[in-house]
Amino acid sequence: MRVMCGRFTLTVSEEEWIRYFHVQHVRLKFEPRFNIAPGQHIAAIIADDNGVRRAGLLRWGLVPPWSADEKIGNNMINARADTITEKRSFREPLLKKRCLIPADGFYEWKKIGRERQPYRIVLKSRPLFAMAGIYESWTSPDGRTIHTCSIITTEANELMSEIHDRMPVILPREAESAWLDRKIQSADDLLPMLRPYPASDMRAYPVHPMVGRATLDSPDCIRPYEQPEREQDEEPLLW
């Protein structure tokens, strides 16, 4: 299976998402992002024991504290909700180190014939949403400390199943505070939050294949895209 979620966007200003998610302390410098990729530093929100929310940067690709090499993070960008309590790397942060990953869209690629057409998926009802994340801190042999994270995925809803068999866990607005609540440390309380988001509140539209280039970060990435006429004749879109 292809990895999921592997790209997303946060195109609003820092002020907008900080206000939307009621963040009280900010420890980052943020610019709108149109093609966020694994291995990059991404905005994340955590809460302290009193529920005060802080925003900072985490590197996307979780490195467990017991790991011998930080390169393991390249294969740890996602944690599957259905097996998260079975994996040593994810079980502890699920219970004690949870975060919100703010976003306003994510990308996925649909296989159409011999080609793969990228789509951007957004919500209809609100401009921003939080993906469920977990984080860890790793100290290298030379003393460097790296803070990393993983985005939790779940099975696809009706909309996403036309594109991919997985999707990121998008938390309902009312579940965001509970996800950050450090007093909640029971898998029985947490796992019910890791469900597919309702398909009725989501829409997907095609974007230019250039989003496949992880180094490209431009507003052009999120613009609706129509294949050239000759490509449509050879390989029409199915929906």
N, C-alpha and C positions, 0 to 999 in steps of 0.2 A: 504493500500500500504506500502511496505517496504521503509525505509528511503534511501535517495540518496542525496548527495554523502557521504559515511560513512568511507572510507579509501582511502589513496593515498600515493604516494611515492615522495621523492626528494633525489635521490641517488648520485647526483653529488657533487663536493666539493663546499664549500662556495664561493670560488673565481670564479668558473664557473658561478653560477647563478647570483652572484652580477654583474659580467661583462656583462652577457647576458641581464640583465634587466636595465643596466645603473644606478645602485644604487651609490649614492655619499657618503652617510653616513650609517654606519653599527653599530647597537646597539644590537648585539647578538653574542653568540658563537654557531656555527653550526657544526653538524656532519651529514654525509649522513644518510637518514632515509628510511627504507624499508617497513614500515608498520605503517603509521601515523594514529592515531585513535582520535575520539572525546574526549574532555576533556584534551587533551595534548596541550602544547604550540607549536605553529607552526610559521614558518617564514612568514612574510607578508611585503608588500611594500606599503608605502603611499607617497604622494607628498605634499610639502608645497605650499604656495600661489605663489611662484615663479617657481614651477615645479621641485624643487630639490627633488630627491627621497631618502627616508630613509627606511632602513630595520630594523625590530625589531620583537619581539615575541608577539603573541596574543594567548590567550587561546581559543581553538576551542569549541564554544558553546556560542552564544551571550546572554549577560545578559543586558537587557534594564536598563537605569539609574533609572527608576521609580520602578523597581522590588523590592519586599520585601525580596527576597531570591535568592542567586546566583545559587541555584540548578535548576532554570528555564532554565539555559544554557544547561542542559542535553537534553532538547527537542527543542533546537534552533540552531542545527548545520547547518541546511539548510534553505534557504528562497526561496520559489517558485517564479519564475519570473512572472507567470501569476497572482499572487495575492499579489505581494510585496507592491504595493501602497495601498492596502486595509488593511494591517496589521499595527497597531500602532507601534509594535516593530521594523519593518523593514522600514517603510516609511521615517522616518527622516534620518537614516543613508544612505539610498539609495541616497538621495539628497545631503548629506553633508559629509558623512564619508565612502568613498569607498577605497578599497585596492585591490592589486593584491596578490593572493596566488600562489607562484611559485610551480610547480610540474613537474615531468617527467612521470607520470603515475597515474592511479587510479584503484581501485579494485571494482568489482561488482560480485554478486553471481547469477548464473542461476539455476533455479529449473529444475532438470532432474529426472523424476520419483519421488522417495521419497528422493532423495539427492539434495544437493545444491553445485554446482561446482563453485569455484571462478575463475574469469578471471582478468587479468591485461590488461588495455586498454592504449595504447600509440599512439603518432602521428607518421606518416611515414616521414613527411617532416622536422621535427626539433626535437631536443632532449628534449627541455624544452618548457613549455607553462604556461600561467597564467590563473588561474580560477578567476572569478569575485567574489569579497568578499565585505562585509560591516563590519564595526566594531563599537564598543561602549565602553564607560568607565563607570564602576559602583563602587560606594563607599559604603562599608559595614557600618553597625551601629558602628563598632569599629574603623572606619577610614581607613581601607584598601582600596586601589584602584586597581581594576582588569580591565584589558583591554582584551576584548573578540571579537570574530568575528563569522561570519556565511558565508558559501559558497552558492552562488545562483545556483539553478538548473532550468533546462528547460525540455521541452518534449524531448524524445529520438529521435535520428536520425535513419536511416535505420539499421545501425550496432548495435546500442545499444538496439533497440527495440526487438532484439532477446534475450537479456539478462535481460533488465529492462525497465520500462516505463519512467524513468527519467534519466538525465545525468547532470553533472556539466556544468555550462556555461564556455566554454573555449573561451577566447577572441581572435579574430584575432590579429595578431601582430600589425596591423595598428590602432587597437582600444584601445590598452593599455594606451596610453598617454591620450586619451579622457576620459577614465574611471577614471583616477587619477586627472583629471583637476577639481580643486575646483570651477572654475568659471561656470562650467556646473551644474546647479541645477534645471533642468527641466526634469520631467519624460518623456516628449515627446522626449527629446534628448537621454535619457538613455535607455529606454525600447527597442528600436530597436537593441541595442547591445546584448541583452540577448536572443540570438537565438541558436538553436542547431548547433554545429560545423559540417562541412561537413564530412559525413561518409567516403567519398573516401580517406580522409587523415588520417584515423584511422585504427588501427588493434587491435584485441583482441586475447589473448592466455591464455590457462588454466594454473593455478598455484596450488601449493600444498594447501590442505585444512588447513594447519597450519596457514595461514594468518588470520584465524578466531580468533586466540588468540591475543588480543590487546596488550599483554605484550611482544609478540615476535617481535623483530626487527633485522632481519638477512638478508644477501644477498640471502639466500635460498628462501626467500619469493617471489622473482621476477623471479626465474628460471622456465622455461617451465616445465610442469608436464604432465605425462601420467599416467592414472589410471592403477593399476595392471591388468594383463590379466583377472583374474577371475571377477574383477569388470566390465570390459568392456563386458564380456559375459553376465553378469546379467543385466547391465544397460548401454548400449552403448551411447556415446556422440552423440548428434544430429547434430553437425556441428563442 
